[in-house]
Amino acid sequence: MKEYPLNVEVPNSFTYVTKNITKTTVEQRERALQATHYNEFAFPAGLLIVDMLSDSGTTAMTDMQWSAMFLGDESYGRNKGYYVLLDAMRDCFERGDHPKKSLNLIRNGEQDVEKLLDELYLVEEEGGLFNGGAAQLERPNAFLMPQGRAAESILFEIVRKILNDREPGKTFTIPSNGHFDTTEGNIKQMGSIPRNLYNKELLLEVPEGGEYEKNPFKGDMDIAKLQELIDKLGIENIPMIYTTVTNNTVCGQAVSMKSIRETAEIAHKYEIPFMLDAARWAENCYFIKMNEEGYADKSIPEIAKEMFSYCDGFTASLKKDGHANMGGILAFRDKGYFWKKFSDFNEDGTVKTDVGILLKVKQISSYGNDSYGSMSGHDIMALTQGLYECCNVDYLKERVDQCNYLAKGFYDAGIKGVVLPAGGHGVYINMDEFFDHKRSHESFAGEGFSLELIRRYGIRVAELGDYSMEYDLKTPEQQKEVVNVVRFAVNRSMYSKAHMDYVIAAVKALYEDRESIPNMRITMGHNLPMRHFHAFLEPYENK
């Protein structure tokens, strides 16, 4: 059959539902900014034209996800969705090209009770990241959560308690290629020190013409820095090592499989648990497929299978990557390094205290029964369907291409500081470059930029630099690990080319008038954990 190719992208979807934007004036937005103490998180979303604060839980869902919600089971204990969600995670993270798709048993209205018992409700799984059946009761290792920071919160709270019981008052260090703000906040609240080890020079490198031939994986762990830190501190002072995929703190940059494998090898050489912050696992798998040798012909689930095979556990916000609007997970490998390190054993080798039981107690006391983890039954079903949709290469390509369009638009408009290539979920601008290195770290100029973008043009973004990452509260060594950026998050299937063009035009106009952007000072909450969520600010004249 003859083909009739066109030199344009073939559409992947179309829109059924639209939402009108409320038009507001500069004066009205200024009034709201003053009333909310210039906290961008507190600014009313209904007054915005484009909201790029976060892609967390803000994405548009597909018709298949909406239909799956009608199949939600709101039972308090062991709802149907619990079983299919954990099995979807096994499909996407562990089974590669051989999924079971037990979701179809529910979707097809299966009424054969014996089949449901044998293929869903009583299936035994053990040895991986998601025990099933009796094994999940005896050695719980997968914990549903409403979102990622909840998973981080119970993880670090229980780890802190275990470590403090063993060595009261001791301070530990947890290295990563780049801890995100909530991860860093939870680590600091457990009394430990987060470290971000990446190649800052490579990150801020600007490619000729604004484009690389291949993604250089700027989100990789700096292996030499990691080894140096281990040698300096000693393995007894490092309870775990983290890798974030993609590296959100480091401008959403991709992490290579080579880096993940090498980091795991170093961690396991010293029997240190290797953990993933896997909120954007699918996007990272896509970057590996498109840019790393040996993966071009592999599916997203096959790449994910290898990626997760290296970790001893992971936390993930499942509100990202286009999964769904609610959900999170904490999981660790059955009888793996994490389990061995943080469980206590009797002299004969039997388990005295299982860390999974401790985590489950905390989960239930804080977030409800373990089979729903503060999610509704219909949220669980939407999330289950969303996991499979994240494996779609066409969807992932469209998402990455949209970020590239925005980043290249900024670059072509002459805006300094655009971090290239774009990440998979957003675009970042280096505020030091944007302001020609004329603003001090204490001026929080990036936050001034973010708030002025709201005031003038009704566009909200996230400052993830000196203000949010608490540059002024860090040691000189840690300050070197901060990159002073703002992020333009791109929500799945939500914004059109017209939205992107509006944002590009607004940022260009603001760039050309950047001298007038005020500095910001903190008036309340300077030392609060994760202060950017709740601190008060006020502008002051840039001199």
N, C-alpha and C positions, 0 to 999 in steps of 0.2 A: 504494500500500500504506500503510495507516495505521500511524503510529509510536506507540509506547507508552513515552514518556520517563519516567525516574526521576530524582529530584533527588539522585543520588549518583554518584560516580565509577565508571566501568566498569573492572573489573580488567584489567590488561594481561598478567599472567603468574600462574603458580602454581608451587609449590615441590615438587620430587621428593625432595630430599635434605636432611636436617637434621643438625646437629652439636650434641651435648650439651655443656653448659657445666659445667666442674668448679667445684663450690662451694668457696670458700676463706674463711678467717676474717681479721679485721683483724690478728690476731697473726701469722698466716702471711705475709700480704702485707708487714707491717712487717719481718719477718725477711728476706724477699727484697729489700726496699728497702735495708736495711742492707748486705746481702751484695753488692749491685750498686752500692754507693756513690751511691745516690739518683740514678742516671742512668735516666731514663724509657725510653730506647731499649734499655737492657740488662735491663729488667724482663721476666721470663718471660711470654710471651703466654698460656701455658696456665693462668696463675693469674688471668686477667682474666675479668670478666663481659661487659664491652663494651669493644672496642678501637677507639678513634677517633683513633689516632695519625696515620694517614695513609690516604688512599684510593689510594695508589700500589701497584699490583700486588696489592691485597687484595680486589678486587671478585669477586663471584660471576659465573661465566660461564654462558652460555646453552647449551641443548642443541645449537644449531647450531655453537657454538664447540667444544664437546666432540667433536661428530662430525667437525668439520674437522681436529681434532688427529690423527685416525686416518689422514688423508691426508698427514700430514707426511712429507717426504722428508729423510732425515738425511744425504744426500750432502754431502761436504766442500766440493765446488766446484760452484756454480751449481745448487743444489737447485731443485726446481719452485716451492717457495714463494717464493723470491727474486723470480721473475718476476711472480707474481700479487700479491705484497705491494706492489712498486713500482707496479704498475698500479692496485691499489686506492687508493693514495695519489693517483695521477693522477685517478682517478674522483672521489674525495672532495674534493680540493683544487683541481683544475684543470678538470674537465670539466662540472661543474654537473649539469644535468638530462640529460646525454648520456653516461652511463657505459658502458664496454665490458663490465664484469663478467667479465674473463677467468678469474676464480676458478671459474666454472661449467665451464670446459674440464676442470679437474682434478676438480671435484666430480662431473661427469657421466661421468668415465672416458673422455674422448676418446682414440680410438686412431688417428685419421687423422693420420699423421705430417706430411704436407704442411700440414694445417690448424694443427697445433701449431707448426710452423716459422713459418708466415706470420702467425699471430695471437698468438703468445706468445714463442717462444724467439728469433726473429730480427727482431722488430719494432724499427724505428729510431724513437727519440724524441729530440728536441733542442729547445733554446730555452726550456724551462721549468725546473722545479725538480727534475725526475727524468729525466735523460738515459737512453736505452735503446739496446741494441744496441752497435754500434761506438762511438757517441758517448759512452757511459758508460765505455768503456775508454780512449778518447782524451782525453776531458775529464770525468773523474769528478766528479759534483756531488751525489750522494746516498749517504749512508753509514749503513748499519744499525748499531745500537748496542744493548747490553743494556738501557739506560735513559737518561734524560735527562741526568744529570750526567756520564755517559761522553761524550755528545755535546758537552756544554759543555767538558769537560776537554780533548778533542783540539782543539776549536775555539780555545780561548783559549791553549793551549800553542803551537799553530802560529802564531797571530796574534802572540803575544808574541815568538816567535823572529824572525818577519819584521820586526816593528817594531824590535826590538833590533838586528838586522843593519843596518837603515837608520839608526837614531839610537840608538846605545848608551846605556843608562842613563836614557833619557827616561821620564817618568811620564805616562800617558794617563788620561783620564776617559771612562767609558762611562755615559751617562745612560739612564734607563728610567722608565716609569710606576711600576715596582716590581720590582726584581730579587728573585727568591726566594733562599732561604738558600744553595742549592748554586751558583746562578749568581753570587751575590755572593762566595761563597767562592772560586770558580774565578777570578773577575776579580781578587780581591785577591792570589791566588797568582801571577798573571801580572804582579804589580807595578803594577796599575792601580787606579783609584779608581772604585767604583760609586756612582752617585747615583740616588735615587728621587724623581721629580718628579710629585707628585699633589696634589690639593686635600685637605689633612688636615681642614680645617674642615668641608667637605662630608661627608667620610667619617664623622666623628663626630656629625654631625647626627642627631637622633632625630625621626622623623616623628610627627605627631599620630596617636595611637591605634596606633602601631607599624606603620603601613602607608602606603606611597606608592601613588598611583594608577598611576603609571608608574615603572619603574626609572630612577633618575637617573644611571646610569652613573658611579658613584663611582670606578671604576677607571681612568678616562681619564687620559691624559698631561696635565699642566698645560702647555699650549702656551706660555704666556707665560714660565714658568720655564725651559722648554727653550730658547727663543730668547735669554733673558737669559744662560743658561749658555754658549751658543755665542758670544754677543757678548763675554762676559767671558774665556773661555778661548782662543777662536780655533778654527777648524775643523781646523787641523793637529794639535790636541791631543785630538780626539774621533774615534777610529778607526771607531766604529759607534754606532748608536742602537738601543735595544731597546724593544719593547713586549711585555708579558706578557698573554696572554689565556687565561682570565680572570686578573685581577690578584691572584695568590695572596697575595703579601706584604701587599697592601692589602685584606685580608679577603675574598679570593675575589670581589671586585666585578667587575661586567661592564664591558667597554670598548666604546664605541660605534664604529660604522663611521666616523662623522665624525671621531673622534679618531685612528683608525688612518690614515685618508686624509690628515688634516692633518699628522700626524707624518711620514708618508712624504714629503709635499710639502716640508716643511722640510729633511728629510734630503737629498732629491734636489736641492734648490736648491743645496746645498753639496757635492753628489756624495759624501755620506757614506752608506755602506751602512745600510739600514734592516732590522733583524732582528726576528723574532718569537720569543718563547718561547711555543710553541703547544700546550703540554701539554693544555689544556682548550679547544681550538678549537671543539668541537661545542657545549659548554655556552654559550660566548660567542656563537656563531651563533644559538642558541636565544633568548638575551636580546635580541639585535638583532632577530630576527624578531618577538618579542612586544612590543617596546617602542620601536623606532626607526621613524620615519615612512618609508614606502616599502618596507618589507620584509615586511609581514604575509603577503603572498601568495607569497613566495619560499620555495623549499625550502632545507633546511640545506645541501646541496651547492652550490646557487646562491649562497647568502650566503658560504659558504667560498671559492668561486671568486673572488669579489670581494675578500674579505679577504686571501687569499694573493697576489692580483695586485699588491698594493701593496708586498710585501716583497721584499728582495733575497736573503733566506735565512732559515732558521729552525732552531731546535733544539726538540725535543719529547720529553718522556717519554711513551711510548705505553702506560704502565702506568696512566695516568689516564683520565678521561672514559669509563671502562667499556670501553676497548679490549681489554685482556687482562692477564695477570699478569706479562708480561715484554715489553720492547721499547723502543726509542728510535730517533731519527733526527736526523741533521744533513743539511741540504740547502741549496743555494744556487742562484740563478738562473744558467742557462747564459749565460756572457758578459755577466753583469749587473754592477752596481756592486761587489758583493763580490769577484767574480772579477777585475775590473779593478784594484781597489785593492790586493789582496794577491798578485796574480801579478806577476812581473817580465817585462819585454819588452825585446827587442833594439831597436836604433835604427831598424830597418826595420819595426817593429810586430809582428814575429813573437814568439811566446811563448818566453821564456827559461826561466822556472820557473813552472809552473802550480800554483796554490795547491791545486787539487783533488788533484794527484798527491802533494803533501806531506801532505795530510790522509789520503789513502788509505794511504800508507806507515805513518803513525802508527796508523791504524785496524788494519791488518793486523798490525803488530808488537805491538799491545796487546790486540786483541780477536778475533783470528783472521781467517779469510778474509773478504773483503768481502761475500760473498753470504750470510753468516749472522750476522756481527757479534756473536758470543757467544750467540746464540739457538739453541735446538734447532729442528729442522725442524717439530716439532709446535707449538712456541710461535709460529713464523712463521705457520702456518696459522690458529691461534686469533686472532692479531692481525689477519690479513687479514679474517676474518669480522667481528671486532669493529669494525673501521673502518666497515664498512657499517651495523652496528647502531647506531653512534653518530649516524647520520643520521636515526634514527627519532624523530619529534617526540613521539610518545606516551611513549617511554622517557625522553626528556629532560624532558618535563613532570613525569612521575612523580618523577624525581630531584630536580628543583628544588622541587616541592611538598613533598617529604619534608624538605628543608632548611628551607623556610618554616615547616613544622609545628613543628620543633624550636626555631627562633628565636622564633616567636610564643609557644611554650610557655614559654620563658625570660622573655620580656617580660611575659606575663600573670601569671607567678609573682612579679613584682615585682623581678626580678634586674636590677640596674643594669649598664649597660655593653654590652648586647647590640647588636651592629652590625647595622643594618637598612638595606635588605633583606638577606636571606640571600644568600650566594653560591650557585653552582651545585653545589658539592661539599662544603660544610661551613658551619658556623656559628661565629662569632667573638665573644668577649667581651673588651671593653676592661678590662684589669685596673686601670688608674688609676681608672676609674669604679667598678668592683667594690669596691675598697678605699677608696672615698670620698676619693681623693687623699691618703691618710695614709701611704703607703709610698714610700720613696725608690727611685730607679732602681737603686741599688746593692744593694737588698734582694732583687732577683729574686723578687718576690712572686708573679708569674705562675707561675714554676716551683714555688714553694711550693704554690700552688693545684693545679697539675697532679699533684704528688706526693701531696698530701693526698687528692685525688680517687681516686687509686690505692689508697692505704692504707685509707681508710674504706669505699669503695664498689666497688672493683675496676673502675674506669673509667679508661682511659688516653686522654689527649688530647695535643696538641702545643703547647708553649709556643713562640710565634713573636714574642716581644717583646724586652724589654730583655736577657734572657739569650741567646737564640738569635741575635738580630740584633746582638749585641755592642755595645749602647749605650755601655758604659763604655770601649770601645776606639775610638770614633768621634770625629771633630772636632765642635765645637759646631754647625757647619752641618749635618753629617750626622745628628746626634742629633735635630734637628728633623724628620727624615724617618722616624723610627722610630715605629711605633704599637705600644703595649705590649699585645699580645693573646695569647689562647690560642685554638686552633682545635679544633673538634669535627668531624673529617672524617667524612663519611657514605659508607660503602662501597656500591657499586652492588648493589641487589637482595639485600642481606644482612640488614638490620635491619628489624624489624617495628615497629608502633606501640607494642607493649609495651616494646621496647628504648628507644624515644624517651621514653616516659613515665617509665621508670626513670631515665634520664639527667636529665630535667627535675626529678624529685623529689630526686635526689641533689644536683644543683647548687643547688637552692633551699635544701636543708638546710645545705649548706656555706656558702651566702651568709649565712644567718641566724646562722651561727657563725663568720663570717669573721675576727673578731678573734683567734681561736685558731690560725689558719693560720700556721705558722712562716715566717720569712724563710729564704733559702738563701744559703750562701756557697760559692765554688769552692775546693776543696782541691787539685785537680790539673787541669792543662790549661787554665788561664785564657787563654792566648794561642794555643792550638792552632787551626788553621784549622777552621771549622765545628765549634766546640768542643762544641756541644750533643750531638753524636753520641758523644762519648767522654770528656768531662770528668767529674771526680768532684765530688760536692757533699756538704754536710752541713747539717742544719737548725740554726737558732739562734733563741732566743726573741725574739718580737716585743715590743719595748718602746716 
